[in-house]
């Protein structure tokens, strides 16, 4: 199964998991899209570095972490 995430804090408001999981289902794609709460603004960098050692294929970053990524 392919894995995708939306990361940030807060994360509960994100509609991305609902949207993408419906798309995956309708297109019969074996994938899941999940929210991932990252409380420390600098912890997302560890997540990004560690992604190479997982089966995660992609992720999105929510505000306010988008501004930190630049």
Predicted model as a PDB file, atoms N, CA, C, CB and O in Angstrom, pLDDT in the B-factor column:
MODEL        1                                                                  
ATOM      1  N   UNK A   1       0.835  -1.176   0.000  1.00 88.00           N  
ATOM      2  CA  UNK A   1       0.000   0.000   0.000  1.00 88.00           C  
ATOM      3  C   UNK A   1       0.886   1.246   0.000  1.00 88.00           C  
ATOM      4  CB  UNK A   1      -0.953  -0.006   1.213  1.00 88.00           C  
ATOM      5  O   UNK A   1       1.858   1.329   0.750  1.00 88.00           O  
ATOM      6  N   UNK A   2       0.540   2.203  -0.842  1.00 90.00           N  
ATOM      7  CA  UNK A   2       1.244   3.478  -0.875  1.00 90.00           C  
ATOM      8  C   UNK A   2       0.773   4.340   0.284  1.00 90.00           C  
ATOM      9  CB  UNK A   2       1.020   4.203  -2.224  1.00 90.00           C  
ATOM     10  O   UNK A   2      -0.404   4.304   0.644  1.00 90.00           O  
ATOM     11  N   UNK A   3       1.684   5.119   0.875  1.00 92.00           N  
ATOM     12  CA  UNK A   3       1.330   5.987   1.998  1.00 92.00           C  
ATOM     13  C   UNK A   3       1.668   7.434   1.667  1.00 92.00           C  
ATOM     14  CB  UNK A   3       2.062   5.544   3.285  1.00 92.00           C  
ATOM     15  O   UNK A   3       2.723   7.746   1.114  1.00 92.00           O  
ATOM     16  N   UNK A   4       0.729   8.304   2.028  1.00 93.00           N  
ATOM     17  CA  UNK A   4       0.886   9.741   1.860  1.00 93.00           C  
ATOM     18  C   UNK A   4       0.422  10.421   3.145  1.00 93.00           C  
ATOM     19  CB  UNK A   4       0.083  10.263   0.619  1.00 93.00           C  
ATOM     20  O   UNK A   4      -0.445   9.900   3.847  1.00 93.00           O  
ATOM     21  N   UNK A   5       0.994  11.579   3.451  1.00 91.00           N  
ATOM     22  CA  UNK A   5       0.646  12.289   4.676  1.00 91.00           C  
ATOM     23  C   UNK A   5       0.484  13.777   4.423  1.00 91.00           C  
ATOM     24  CB  UNK A   5       1.702  12.054   5.744  1.00 91.00           C  
ATOM     25  O   UNK A   5       1.040  14.332   3.476  1.00 91.00           O  
ATOM     26  N   UNK A   6      -0.288  14.406   5.293  1.00 91.00           N  
ATOM     27  CA  UNK A   6      -0.282  15.850   5.432  1.00 91.00           C  
ATOM     28  C   UNK A   6       0.254  16.087   6.837  1.00 91.00           C  
ATOM     29  CB  UNK A   6      -1.732  16.504   5.201  1.00 91.00           C  
ATOM     30  O   UNK A   6      -0.264  15.529   7.804  1.00 91.00           O  
ATOM     31  N   UNK A   7       1.299  16.920   6.953  1.00 86.00           N  
ATOM     32  CA  UNK A   7       1.931  17.130   8.250  1.00 86.00           C  
ATOM     33  C   UNK A   7       1.793  18.590   8.668  1.00 86.00           C  
ATOM     34  CB  UNK A   7       3.416  16.719   8.207  1.00 86.00           C  
ATOM     35  O   UNK A   7       1.747  19.489   7.829  1.00 86.00           O  
ATOM     36  N   UNK A   8       1.728  18.809   9.991  1.00 84.00           N  
ATOM     37  CA  UNK A   8       1.658  20.157  10.517  1.00 84.00           C  
ATOM     38  C   UNK A   8       1.024  20.188  11.891  1.00 84.00           C  
ATOM     39  CB  UNK A   8       0.890  21.043   9.575  1.00 84.00           C  
ATOM     40  O   UNK A   8       0.819  19.150  12.521  1.00 84.00           O  
ATOM     41  N   UNK A   9       0.719  21.385  12.347  1.00 84.00           N  
ATOM     42  CA  UNK A   9       0.064  21.602  13.634  1.00 84.00           C  
ATOM     43  C   UNK A   9      -0.574  22.982  13.600  1.00 84.00           C  
ATOM     44  CB  UNK A   9       1.076  21.471  14.828  1.00 84.00           C  
ATOM     45  O   UNK A   9       0.152  23.973  13.523  1.00 84.00           O  
ATOM     46  N   UNK A  10      -1.884  23.091  13.652  1.00 85.00           N  
ATOM     47  CA  UNK A  10      -2.866  22.020  13.826  1.00 85.00           C  
ATOM     48  C   UNK A  10      -3.072  21.269  12.513  1.00 85.00           C  
ATOM     49  CB  UNK A  10      -4.207  22.589  14.333  1.00 85.00           C  
ATOM     50  O   UNK A  10      -2.724  21.757  11.438  1.00 85.00           O  
ATOM     51  N   UNK A  11      -3.637  20.093  12.625  1.00 87.00           N  
ATOM     52  CA  UNK A  11      -3.824  19.241  11.455  1.00 87.00           C  
ATOM     53  C   UNK A  11      -5.264  18.752  11.312  1.00 87.00           C  
ATOM     54  CB  UNK A  11      -2.889  18.055  11.530  1.00 87.00           C  
ATOM     55  O   UNK A  11      -5.671  18.315  10.236  1.00 87.00           O  
ATOM     56  N   UNK A  12      -6.029  18.825  12.392  1.00 85.00           N  
ATOM     57  CA  UNK A  12      -7.382  18.253  12.383  1.00 85.00           C  
ATOM     58  C   UNK A  12      -8.313  18.939  11.391  1.00 85.00           C  
ATOM     59  CB  UNK A  12      -7.983  18.335  13.764  1.00 85.00           C  
ATOM     60  O   UNK A  12      -9.308  18.340  10.982  1.00 85.00           O  
ATOM     61  N   UNK A  13      -8.027  20.156  10.996  1.00 85.00           N  
ATOM     62  CA  UNK A  13      -8.884  20.897  10.069  1.00 85.00           C  
ATOM     63  C   UNK A  13      -8.689  20.484   8.606  1.00 85.00           C  
ATOM     64  CB  UNK A  13      -8.621  22.377  10.212  1.00 85.00           C  
ATOM     65  O   UNK A  13      -9.517  20.808   7.755  1.00 85.00           O  
ATOM     66  N   UNK A  14      -7.615  19.781   8.318  1.00 87.00           N  
ATOM     67  CA  UNK A  14      -7.275  19.469   6.934  1.00 87.00           C  
ATOM     68  C   UNK A  14      -8.290  18.545   6.279  1.00 87.00           C  
ATOM     69  CB  UNK A  14      -5.908  18.844   6.869  1.00 87.00           C  
ATOM     70  O   UNK A  14      -8.655  17.510   6.837  1.00 87.00           O  
ATOM     71  N   UNK A  15      -8.729  18.920   5.117  1.00 90.00           N  
ATOM     72  CA  UNK A  15      -9.655  18.107   4.322  1.00 90.00           C  
ATOM     73  C   UNK A  15      -8.913  17.190   3.351  1.00 90.00           C  
ATOM     74  CB  UNK A  15     -10.617  19.009   3.549  1.00 90.00           C  
ATOM     75  O   UNK A  15      -9.531  16.376   2.665  1.00 90.00           O  
ATOM     76  N   UNK A  16      -7.594  17.325   3.296  1.00 91.00           N  
ATOM     77  CA  UNK A  16      -6.796  16.542   2.350  1.00 91.00           C  
ATOM     78  C   UNK A  16      -6.979  15.038   2.497  1.00 91.00           C  
ATOM     79  CB  UNK A  16      -5.348  16.878   2.517  1.00 91.00           C  
ATOM     80  O   UNK A  16      -7.148  14.362   1.482  1.00 91.00           O  
ATOM     81  N   UNK A  17      -6.954  14.472   3.711  1.00 95.00           N  
ATOM     82  CA  UNK A  17      -7.141  13.017   3.806  1.00 95.00           C  
ATOM     83  C   UNK A  17      -8.479  12.547   3.230  1.00 95.00           C  
ATOM     84  CB  UNK A  17      -7.039  12.582   5.254  1.00 95.00           C  
ATOM     85  O   UNK A  17      -8.535  11.543   2.520  1.00 95.00           O  
ATOM     86  N   UNK A  18      -9.544  13.270   3.535  1.00 96.00           N  
ATOM     87  CA  UNK A  18     -10.861  12.897   3.008  1.00 96.00           C  
ATOM     88  C   UNK A  18     -10.866  12.971   1.484  1.00 96.00           C  
ATOM     89  CB  UNK A  18     -11.960  13.813   3.591  1.00 96.00           C  
ATOM     90  O   UNK A  18     -11.349  12.057   0.815  1.00 96.00           O  
ATOM     91  N   UNK A  19     -10.334  14.046   0.947  1.00 95.00           N  
ATOM     92  CA  UNK A  19     -10.296  14.240  -0.498  1.00 95.00           C  
ATOM     93  C   UNK A  19      -9.472  13.168  -1.199  1.00 95.00           C  
ATOM     94  CB  UNK A  19      -9.736  15.609  -0.823  1.00 95.00           C  
ATOM     95  O   UNK A  19      -9.948  12.516  -2.128  1.00 95.00           O  
ATOM     96  N   UNK A  20      -8.232  12.991  -0.747  1.00 96.00           N  
ATOM     97  CA  UNK A  20      -7.349  12.045  -1.427  1.00 96.00           C  
ATOM     98  C   UNK A  20      -7.783  10.598  -1.246  1.00 96.00           C  
ATOM     99  CB  UNK A  20      -5.939  12.212  -0.928  1.00 96.00           C  
ATOM    100  O   UNK A  20      -7.664   9.803  -2.178  1.00 96.00           O  
ATOM    101  N   UNK A  21      -8.285  10.238  -0.065  1.00 98.00           N  
ATOM    102  CA  UNK A  21      -8.747   8.859   0.129  1.00 98.00           C  
ATOM    103  C   UNK A  21      -9.946   8.547  -0.758  1.00 98.00           C  
ATOM    104  CB  UNK A  21      -9.109   8.620   1.599  1.00 98.00           C  
ATOM    105  O   UNK A  21     -10.081   7.423  -1.240  1.00 98.00           O  
ATOM    106  N   UNK A  22     -10.812   9.523  -0.978  1.00 98.00           N  
ATOM    107  CA  UNK A  22     -11.925   9.317  -1.910  1.00 98.00           C  
ATOM    108  C   UNK A  22     -11.426   9.165  -3.343  1.00 98.00           C  
ATOM    109  CB  UNK A  22     -12.916  10.484  -1.823  1.00 98.00           C  
ATOM    110  O   UNK A  22     -11.946   8.345  -4.099  1.00 98.00           O  
ATOM    111  N   UNK A  23     -10.435   9.940  -3.710  1.00 97.00           N  
ATOM    112  CA  UNK A  23      -9.854   9.819  -5.054  1.00 97.00           C  
ATOM    113  C   UNK A  23      -9.204   8.446  -5.230  1.00 97.00           C  
ATOM    114  CB  UNK A  23      -8.813  10.942  -5.305  1.00 97.00           C  
ATOM    115  O   UNK A  23      -9.418   7.774  -6.238  1.00 97.00           O  
ATOM    116  N   UNK A  24      -8.406   8.037  -4.239  1.00 97.00           N  
ATOM    117  CA  UNK A  24      -7.761   6.722  -4.322  1.00 97.00           C  
ATOM    118  C   UNK A  24      -8.799   5.614  -4.469  1.00 97.00           C  
ATOM    119  CB  UNK A  24      -6.893   6.469  -3.077  1.00 97.00           C  
ATOM    120  O   UNK A  24      -8.633   4.699  -5.276  1.00 97.00           O  
ATOM    121  N   UNK A  25      -9.869   5.705  -3.683  1.00 97.00           N  
ATOM    122  CA  UNK A  25     -10.912   4.677  -3.734  1.00 97.00           C  
ATOM    123  C   UNK A  25     -11.603   4.661  -5.102  1.00 97.00           C  
ATOM    124  CB  UNK A  25     -11.950   4.912  -2.620  1.00 97.00           C  
ATOM    125  O   UNK A  25     -11.819   3.598  -5.684  1.00 97.00           O  
ATOM    126  N   UNK A  26     -11.942   5.833  -5.599  1.00 98.00           N  
ATOM    127  CA  UNK A  26     -12.669   5.888  -6.879  1.00 98.00           C  
ATOM    128  C   UNK A  26     -11.804   5.427  -8.053  1.00 98.00           C  
ATOM    129  CB  UNK A  26     -13.168   7.311  -7.138  1.00 98.00           C  
ATOM    130  O   UNK A  26     -12.324   4.921  -9.048  1.00 98.00           O  
ATOM    131  N   UNK A  27     -10.496   5.600  -7.937  1.00 98.00           N  
ATOM    132  CA  UNK A  27      -9.592   5.170  -9.001  1.00 98.00           C  
ATOM    133  C   UNK A  27      -8.987   3.793  -8.744  1.00 98.00           C  
ATOM    134  CB  UNK A  27      -8.488   6.181  -9.170  1.00 98.00           C  
ATOM    135  O   UNK A  27      -8.144   3.319  -9.505  1.00 98.00           O  
ATOM    136  N   UNK A  28      -9.431   3.163  -7.661  1.00 98.00           N  
ATOM    137  CA  UNK A  28      -8.963   1.822  -7.294  1.00 98.00           C  
ATOM    138  C   UNK A  28      -7.439   1.787  -7.120  1.00 98.00           C  
ATOM    139  CB  UNK A  28      -9.393   0.802  -8.360  1.00 98.00           C  
ATOM    140  O   UNK A  28      -6.761   0.882  -7.607  1.00 98.00           O  
ATOM    141  N   UNK A  29      -6.924   2.798  -6.413  1.00 96.00           N  
ATOM    142  CA  UNK A  29      -5.490   2.885  -6.126  1.00 96.00           C  
ATOM    143  C   UNK A  29      -5.263   2.405  -4.702  1.00 96.00           C  
ATOM    144  CB  UNK A  29      -4.951   4.346  -6.320  1.00 96.00           C  
ATOM    145  O   UNK A  29      -5.935   2.857  -3.775  1.00 96.00           O  
ATOM    146  N   UNK A  30      -4.328   1.501  -4.528  1.00 96.00           N  
ATOM    147  CA  UNK A  30      -4.022   0.940  -3.218  1.00 96.00           C  
ATOM    148  C   UNK A  30      -3.138   1.917  -2.439  1.00 96.00           C  
ATOM    149  CB  UNK A  30      -3.327  -0.443  -3.359  1.00 96.00           C  
ATOM    150  O   UNK A  30      -1.922   1.744  -2.361  1.00 96.00           O  
ATOM    151  N   UNK A  31      -3.772   2.950  -1.863  1.00 95.00           N  
ATOM    152  CA  UNK A  31      -3.038   3.990  -1.153  1.00 95.00           C  
ATOM    153  C   UNK A  31      -3.877   4.540  -0.017  1.00 95.00           C  
ATOM    154  CB  UNK A  31      -2.628   5.115  -2.107  1.00 95.00           C  
ATOM    155  O   UNK A  31      -5.099   4.394   0.008  1.00 95.00           O  
ATOM    156  N   UNK A  32      -3.194   5.174   0.920  1.00 96.00           N  
ATOM    157  CA  UNK A  32      -3.855   5.835   2.041  1.00 96.00           C  
ATOM    158  C   UNK A  32      -3.184   7.178   2.268  1.00 96.00           C  
ATOM    159  CB  UNK A  32      -3.804   4.959   3.329  1.00 96.00           C  
ATOM    160  O   UNK A  32      -1.973   7.321   2.099  1.00 96.00           O  
ATOM    161  N   UNK A  33      -3.986   8.156   2.653  1.00 96.00           N  
ATOM    162  CA  UNK A  33      -3.511   9.512   2.915  1.00 96.00           C  
ATOM    163  C   UNK A  33      -3.953   9.856   4.324  1.00 96.00           C  
ATOM    164  CB  UNK A  33      -4.063  10.555   1.858  1.00 96.00           C  
ATOM    165  O   UNK A  33      -5.150   9.856   4.612  1.00 96.00           O  
ATOM    166  N   UNK A  34      -2.998  10.153   5.220  1.00 94.00           N  
ATOM    167  CA  UNK A  34      -3.320  10.348   6.623  1.00 94.00           C  
ATOM    168  C   UNK A  34      -2.735  11.654   7.155  1.00 94.00           C  
ATOM    169  CB  UNK A  34      -2.812   9.173   7.445  1.00 94.00           C  
ATOM    170  O   UNK A  34      -1.704  12.123   6.674  1.00 94.00           O  
ATOM    171  N   UNK A  35      -3.402  12.235   8.153  1.00 93.00           N  
ATOM    172  CA  UNK A  35      -2.823  13.400   8.820  1.00 93.00           C  
ATOM    173  C   UNK A  35      -1.761  12.953   9.821  1.00 93.00           C  
ATOM    174  CB  UNK A  35      -3.921  14.228   9.529  1.00 93.00           C  
ATOM    175  O   UNK A  35      -1.877  11.886  10.423  1.00 93.00           O  
ATOM    176  N   UNK A  36      -0.740  13.761   9.992  1.00 88.00           N  
ATOM    177  CA  UNK A  36       0.316  13.460  10.958  1.00 88.00           C  
ATOM    178  C   UNK A  36       0.633  14.738  11.725  1.00 88.00           C  
ATOM    179  CB  UNK A  36       1.597  12.892  10.250  1.00 88.00           C  
ATOM    180  O   UNK A  36       1.219  15.674  11.181  1.00 88.00           O  
ATOM    181  N   UNK A  37       0.237  14.762  13.000  1.00 89.00           N  
ATOM    182  CA  UNK A  37       0.478  15.913  13.858  1.00 89.00           C  
ATOM    183  C   UNK A  37       1.950  15.950  14.245  1.00 89.00           C  
ATOM    184  CB  UNK A  37      -0.421  15.864  15.117  1.00 89.00           C  
ATOM    185  O   UNK A  37       2.481  14.996  14.813  1.00 89.00           O  
ATOM    186  N   UNK A  38       2.591  17.051  13.935  1.00 84.00           N  
ATOM    187  CA  UNK A  38       3.981  17.267  14.344  1.00 84.00           C  
ATOM    188  C   UNK A  38       3.976  18.532  15.198  1.00 84.00           C  
ATOM    189  CB  UNK A  38       4.968  17.398  13.089  1.00 84.00           C  
ATOM    190  O   UNK A  38       3.842  19.643  14.684  1.00 84.00           O  
ATOM    191  N   UNK A  39       4.125  18.346  16.517  1.00 83.00           N  
ATOM    192  CA  UNK A  39       3.973  19.455  17.453  1.00 83.00           C  
ATOM    193  C   UNK A  39       5.128  20.442  17.432  1.00 83.00           C  
ATOM    194  CB  UNK A  39       3.815  18.924  18.831  1.00 83.00           C  
ATOM    195  O   UNK A  39       4.912  21.649  17.544  1.00 83.00           O  
ATOM    196  N   UNK A  40       6.338  19.951  17.291  1.00 77.00           N  
ATOM    197  CA  UNK A  40       7.509  20.820  17.279  1.00 77.00           C  
ATOM    198  C   UNK A  40       7.765  21.276  15.847  1.00 77.00           C  
ATOM    199  CB  UNK A  40       8.758  20.091  17.864  1.00 77.00           C  
ATOM    200  O   UNK A  40       7.937  20.442  14.958  1.00 77.00           O  
ATOM    201  N   UNK A  41       7.794  22.579  15.609  1.00 68.00           N  
ATOM    202  CA  UNK A  41       7.970  23.077  14.233  1.00 68.00           C  
ATOM    203  C   UNK A  41       9.222  22.571  13.532  1.00 68.00           C  
ATOM    204  CB  UNK A  41       8.002  24.566  14.247  1.00 68.00           C  
ATOM    205  O   UNK A  41       9.255  22.516  12.303  1.00 68.00           O  
ATOM    206  N   UNK A  42      10.244  22.205  14.278  1.00 70.00           N  
ATOM    207  CA  UNK A  42      11.473  21.762  13.644  1.00 70.00           C  
ATOM    208  C   UNK A  42      11.543  20.240  13.499  1.00 70.00           C  
ATOM    209  CB  UNK A  42      12.658  22.255  14.436  1.00 70.00           C  
ATOM    210  O   UNK A  42      12.475  19.728  12.879  1.00 70.00           O  
ATOM    211  N   UNK A  43      10.581  19.516  14.054  1.00 71.00           N  
ATOM    212  CA  UNK A  43      10.544  18.059  13.933  1.00 71.00           C  
ATOM    213  C   UNK A  43      10.202  17.605  12.526  1.00 71.00           C  
ATOM    214  CB  UNK A  43       9.546  17.482  14.905  1.00 71.00           C  
ATOM    215  O   UNK A  43      10.512  16.476  12.146  1.00 71.00           O  
ATOM    216  N   UNK A  44       9.562  18.478  11.743  1.00 69.00           N  
ATOM    217  CA  UNK A  44       9.213  18.075  10.383  1.00 69.00           C  
ATOM    218  C   UNK A  44      10.472  17.785   9.565  1.00 69.00           C  
ATOM    219  CB  UNK A  44       8.372  19.167   9.699  1.00 69.00           C  
ATOM    220  O   UNK A  44      10.437  16.974   8.639  1.00 69.00           O  
ATOM    221  N   UNK A  45      11.580  18.444   9.904  1.00 73.00           N  
ATOM    222  CA  UNK A  45      12.828  18.194   9.181  1.00 73.00           C  
ATOM    223  C   UNK A  45      13.299  16.758   9.400  1.00 73.00           C  
ATOM    224  CB  UNK A  45      13.920  19.185   9.627  1.00 73.00           C  
ATOM    225  O   UNK A  45      13.819  16.128   8.479  1.00 73.00           O  
ATOM    226  N   UNK A  46      13.121  16.239  10.613  1.00 75.00           N  
ATOM    227  CA  UNK A  46      13.467  14.847  10.907  1.00 75.00           C  
ATOM    228  C   UNK A  46      12.579  13.915  10.104  1.00 75.00           C  
ATOM    229  CB  UNK A  46      13.332  14.551  12.415  1.00 75.00           C  
ATOM    230  O   UNK A  46      13.055  12.923   9.552  1.00 75.00           O  
ATOM    231  N   UNK A  47      11.292  14.227  10.035  1.00 75.00           N  
ATOM    232  CA  UNK A  47      10.350  13.427   9.243  1.00 75.00           C  
ATOM    233  C   UNK A  47      10.806  13.373   7.789  1.00 75.00           C  
ATOM    234  CB  UNK A  47       8.915  14.011   9.337  1.00 75.00           C  
ATOM    235  O   UNK A  47      10.812  12.306   7.176  1.00 75.00           O  
ATOM    236  N   UNK A  48      11.184  14.515   7.242  1.00 74.00           N  
ATOM    237  CA  UNK A  48      11.609  14.580   5.845  1.00 74.00           C  
ATOM    238  C   UNK A  48      12.890  13.774   5.634  1.00 74.00           C  
ATOM    239  CB  UNK A  48      11.822  16.043   5.412  1.00 74.00           C  
ATOM    240  O   UNK A  48      13.017  13.067   4.634  1.00 74.00           O  
ATOM    241  N   UNK A  49      13.836  13.872   6.562  1.00 75.00           N  
ATOM    242  CA  UNK A  49      15.085  13.123   6.442  1.00 75.00           C  
ATOM    243  C   UNK A  49      14.835  11.618   6.534  1.00 75.00           C  
ATOM    244  CB  UNK A  49      16.076  13.561   7.530  1.00 75.00           C  
ATOM    245  O   UNK A  49      15.465  10.837   5.821  1.00 75.00           O  
ATOM    246  N   UNK A  50      13.917  11.211   7.409  1.00 74.00           N  
ATOM    247  CA  UNK A  50      13.641   9.794   7.623  1.00 74.00           C  
ATOM    248  C   UNK A  50      12.758   9.181   6.546  1.00 74.00           C  
ATOM    249  CB  UNK A  50      12.996   9.604   8.957  1.00 74.00           C  
ATOM    250  O   UNK A  50      12.630   7.958   6.482  1.00 74.00           O  
ATOM    251  N   UNK A  51      12.159   9.990   5.715  1.00 78.00           N  
ATOM    252  CA  UNK A  51      11.213   9.494   4.713  1.00 78.00           C  
ATOM    253  C   UNK A  51      11.878   8.536   3.728  1.00 78.00           C  
ATOM    254  CB  UNK A  51      10.591  10.660   3.958  1.00 78.00           C  
ATOM    255  O   UNK A  51      11.210   7.674   3.156  1.00 78.00           O  
ATOM    256  N   UNK A  52      13.156   8.678   3.530  1.00 75.00           N  
ATOM    257  CA  UNK A  52      13.874   7.809   2.593  1.00 75.00           C  
ATOM    258  C   UNK A  52      13.950   6.371   3.091  1.00 75.00           C  
ATOM    259  CB  UNK A  52      15.280   8.344   2.353  1.00 75.00           C  
ATOM    260  O   UNK A  52      14.185   5.457   2.301  1.00 75.00           O  
ATOM    261  N   UNK A  53      13.757   6.161   4.370  1.00 72.00           N  
ATOM    262  CA  UNK A  53      13.838   4.817   4.956  1.00 72.00           C  
ATOM    263  C   UNK A  53      12.464   4.179   5.142  1.00 72.00           C  
ATOM    264  CB  UNK A  53      14.556   4.877   6.296  1.00 72.00           C  
ATOM    265  O   UNK A  53      12.335   3.197   5.874  1.00 72.00           O  
ATOM    266  N   UNK A  54      11.439   4.721   4.492  1.00 77.00           N  
ATOM    267  CA  UNK A  54      10.076   4.221   4.679  1.00 77.00           C  
ATOM    268  C   UNK A  54       9.433   3.932   3.326  1.00 77.00           C  
ATOM    269  CB  UNK A  54       9.223   5.239   5.475  1.00 77.00           C  
ATOM    270  O   UNK A  54      10.059   4.080   2.276  1.00 77.00           O  
ATOM    271  N   UNK A  55       8.178   3.519   3.378  1.00 78.00           N  
ATOM    272  CA  UNK A  55       7.408   3.321   2.146  1.00 78.00           C  
ATOM    273  C   UNK A  55       6.444   4.485   1.918  1.00 78.00           C  
ATOM    274  CB  UNK A  55       6.630   1.989   2.204  1.00 78.00           C  
ATOM    275  O   UNK A  55       5.419   4.323   1.256  1.00 78.00           O  
ATOM    276  N   UNK A  56       6.770   5.650   2.462  1.00 84.00           N  
ATOM    277  CA  UNK A  56       5.972   6.851   2.231  1.00 84.00           C  
ATOM    278  C   UNK A  56       6.357   7.425   0.874  1.00 84.00           C  
ATOM    279  CB  UNK A  56       6.182   7.905   3.370  1.00 84.00           C  
ATOM    280  O   UNK A  56       7.535   7.651   0.597  1.00 84.00           O  
ATOM    281  N   UNK A  57       5.352   7.659   0.029  1.00 87.00           N  
ATOM    282  CA  UNK A  57       5.626   8.170  -1.318  1.00 87.00           C  
ATOM    283  C   UNK A  57       5.502   9.678  -1.432  1.00 87.00           C  
ATOM    284  CB  UNK A  57       4.699   7.529  -2.300  1.00 87.00           C  
ATOM    285  O   UNK A  57       6.025  10.273  -2.373  1.00 87.00           O  
ATOM    286  N   UNK A  58       4.808  10.309  -0.474  1.00 86.00           N  
ATOM    287  CA  UNK A  58       4.671  11.753  -0.575  1.00 86.00           C  
ATOM    288  C   UNK A  58       3.990  12.345   0.630  1.00 86.00           C  
ATOM    289  CB  UNK A  58       3.912  12.115  -1.809  1.00 86.00           C  
ATOM    290  O   UNK A  58       3.395  11.634   1.440  1.00 86.00           O  
ATOM    291  N   UNK A  59       4.082  13.668   0.744  1.00 86.00           N  
ATOM    292  CA  UNK A  59       3.435  14.369   1.846  1.00 86.00           C  
ATOM    293  C   UNK A  59       3.234  15.829   1.468  1.00 86.00           C  
ATOM    294  CB  UNK A  59       4.269  14.249   3.144  1.00 86.00           C  
ATOM    295  O   UNK A  59       3.891  16.360   0.572  1.00 86.00           O  
ATOM    296  N   UNK A  60       2.307  16.459   2.178  1.00 84.00           N  
ATOM    297  CA  UNK A  60       2.060  17.893   2.068  1.00 84.00           C  
ATOM    298  C   UNK A  60       2.326  18.510   3.425  1.00 84.00           C  
ATOM    299  CB  UNK A  60       0.602  18.195   1.583  1.00 84.00           C  
ATOM    300  O   UNK A  60       2.209  17.840   4.451  1.00 84.00           O  
ATOM    301  N   UNK A  61       2.677  19.769   3.436  1.00 82.00           N  
ATOM    302  CA  UNK A  61       2.932  20.497   4.672  1.00 82.00           C  
ATOM    303  C   UNK A  61       1.871  21.580   4.811  1.00 82.00           C  
ATOM    304  CB  UNK A  61       4.372  21.109   4.689  1.00 82.00           C  
ATOM    305  O   UNK A  61       1.623  22.342   3.877  1.00 82.00           O  
ATOM    306  N   UNK A  62       1.238  21.642   6.004  1.00 79.00           N  
ATOM    307  CA  UNK A  62       0.243  22.682   6.246  1.00 79.00           C  
ATOM    308  C   UNK A  62       0.886  23.895   6.892  1.00 79.00           C  
ATOM    309  CB  UNK A  62      -0.889  22.150   7.128  1.00 79.00           C  
ATOM    310  O   UNK A  62       2.038  23.861   7.326  1.00 79.00           O  
ATOM    311  N   UNK A  63       0.122  24.950   6.943  1.00 69.00           N  
ATOM    312  CA  UNK A  63       0.558  26.156   7.650  1.00 69.00           C  
ATOM    313  C   UNK A  63       0.612  25.821   9.132  1.00 69.00           C  
ATOM    314  CB  UNK A  63      -0.403  27.376   7.373  1.00 69.00           C  
ATOM    315  O   UNK A  63      -0.180  24.984   9.565  1.00 69.00           O  
ATOM    316  N   UNK A  64       1.471  26.401   9.930  1.00 64.00           N  
ATOM    317  CA  UNK A  64       2.456  27.423   9.578  1.00 64.00           C  
ATOM    318  C   UNK A  64       3.779  26.841   9.123  1.00 64.00           C  
ATOM    319  CB  UNK A  64       2.690  28.328  10.747  1.00 64.00           C  
ATOM    320  O   UNK A  64       4.720  27.590   8.857  1.00 64.00           O  
ATOM    321  N   UNK A  65       3.876  25.509   9.024  1.00 62.00           N  
ATOM    322  CA  UNK A  65       5.149  24.883   8.695  1.00 62.00           C  
ATOM    323  C   UNK A  65       5.595  25.171   7.267  1.00 62.00           C  
ATOM    324  CB  UNK A  65       5.055  23.397   8.903  1.00 62.00           C  
ATOM    325  O   UNK A  65       6.781  25.046   6.960  1.00 62.00           O  
ATOM    326  N   UNK A  66       4.680  25.552   6.396  1.00 60.00           N  
ATOM    327  CA  UNK A  66       5.072  25.885   5.031  1.00 60.00           C  
ATOM    328  C   UNK A  66       6.054  27.050   5.022  1.00 60.00           C  
ATOM    329  CB  UNK A  66       3.839  26.223   4.186  1.00 60.00           C  
ATOM    330  O   UNK A  66       6.999  27.058   4.233  1.00 60.00           O  
ATOM    331  N   UNK A  67       5.842  28.016   5.876  1.00 60.00           N  
ATOM    332  CA  UNK A  67       6.741  29.167   5.905  1.00 60.00           C  
ATOM    333  C   UNK A  67       8.094  28.792   6.494  1.00 60.00           C  
ATOM    334  CB  UNK A  67       6.120  30.309   6.706  1.00 60.00           C  
ATOM    335  O   UNK A  67       9.097  29.416   6.145  1.00 60.00           O  
ATOM    336  N   UNK A  68       8.159  27.801   7.370  1.00 51.00           N  
ATOM    337  CA  UNK A  68       9.406  27.346   7.940  1.00 51.00           C  
ATOM    338  C   UNK A  68      10.230  26.546   6.944  1.00 51.00           C  
ATOM    339  CB  UNK A  68       9.138  26.522   9.166  1.00 51.00           C  
ATOM    340  O   UNK A  68      11.454  26.485   7.059  1.00 51.00           O  
ATOM    341  N   UNK A  69       9.572  25.935   5.969  1.00 50.00           N  
ATOM    342  CA  UNK A  69      10.267  25.072   5.011  1.00 50.00           C  
ATOM    343  C   UNK A  69      11.069  25.886   4.000  1.00 50.00           C  
ATOM    344  CB  UNK A  69       9.265  24.181   4.280  1.00 50.00           C  
ATOM    345  O   UNK A  69      11.964  25.342   3.353  1.00 50.00           O  
ATOM    346  N   UNK A  70      10.779  27.138   3.854  1.00 49.00           N  
ATOM    347  CA  UNK A  70      11.496  27.988   2.874  1.00 49.00           C  
ATOM    348  C   UNK A  70      12.851  28.396   3.362  1.00 49.00           C  
ATOM    349  CB  UNK A  70      10.697  29.228   2.556  1.00 49.00           C  
ATOM    350  O   UNK A  70      13.572  29.106   2.661  1.00 49.00           O  
TER     351      UNK A  70                                                      
ENDMDL                                                                          
END                                                                             
